[in-house]
């Protein structure tokens, strides 16, 4: 049997890049363009400070994953 890993030996950096990018981009899109239709009790737009912190954390994780893949 062939012991080749189809996901590569660097799965964790790829996951870090994907999750960090999704967190940063998703939060930025929600901040820039909030949904038109909201349920009762929903905020009109996301809190700015929390959104900026989440964008920074996601961007840091994505850069870390990218740097790990490059090295």
matplotlib code that plots the C-alpha trace (Angstrom):
import matplotlib.pyplot as plt

x = [0.0, 1.2, 1.7, 1.3, -0.7, -3.0, -3.2, 0.5, 2.8, 1.8, -1.9, -1.9, -0.5, -3.1, -5.9, -4.5, -4.4, -7.9, -9.5, -7.6, -8.5, -12.2, -12.3, -10.8, -12.6, -16.0, -15.9, -14.8, -17.7, -20.2, -18.8, -18.9, -22.2, -24.5, -27.5, -30.6, -33.1, -32.6, -34.5, -35.9, -33.1, -30.4, -28.0, -28.2, -24.5, -21.7, -19.8, -16.8, -14.2, -14.9, -15.0, -11.6, -10.1, -11.5, -10.1, -6.7, -6.7, -7.8, -5.2, -2.5, -3.4, -3.5, -0.1, 1.3, 0.0, 1.3, 4.7, 4.8, 4.0, 6.7, 9.4]
y = [0.0, 3.5, 5.8, 9.0, 11.7, 13.4, 16.5, 16.9, 17.1, 20.7, 20.3, 22.6, 25.7, 25.2, 25.1, 28.1, 30.0, 29.0, 29.7, 32.9, 34.2, 33.2, 35.0, 38.2, 38.4, 37.3, 39.8, 42.6, 41.8, 41.7, 45.1, 46.7, 45.3, 44.2, 42.0, 43.9, 41.7, 41.1, 39.1, 40.6, 41.4, 41.6, 44.5, 46.9, 46.5, 44.5, 46.2, 48.0, 47.3, 43.6, 43.4, 45.1, 42.7, 39.7, 41.0, 41.5, 38.0, 36.4, 38.3, 37.4, 33.7, 33.8, 35.5, 33.0, 30.1, 31.6, 32.2, 28.6, 27.3, 29.6, 28.3]
z = [0.0, -0.9, 2.2, 0.3, 2.2, -0.3, 1.8, 2.1, 5.1, 5.8, 6.4, 9.5, 7.7, 4.9, 7.5, 9.3, 6.1, 5.1, 8.5, 9.1, 5.6, 6.1, 9.5, 8.2, 4.9, 6.3, 9.1, 6.8, 4.4, 7.3, 8.5, 5.1, 3.9, 6.7, 5.7, 4.4, 6.3, 10.0, 12.6, 15.8, 18.2, 15.6, 15.6, 12.7, 12.1, 13.8, 16.6, 15.1, 17.8, 17.9, 14.1, 13.8, 16.4, 14.5, 11.2, 12.8, 14.3, 11.0, 9.0, 11.5, 11.3, 7.5, 7.3, 9.8, 7.7, 4.5, 6.1, 7.3, 3.8, 2.3, 4.7]

ax = plt.figure().add_subplot(projection="3d")
ax.plot(x, y, z, "-o")
ax.set_aspect("equal")
plt.show()
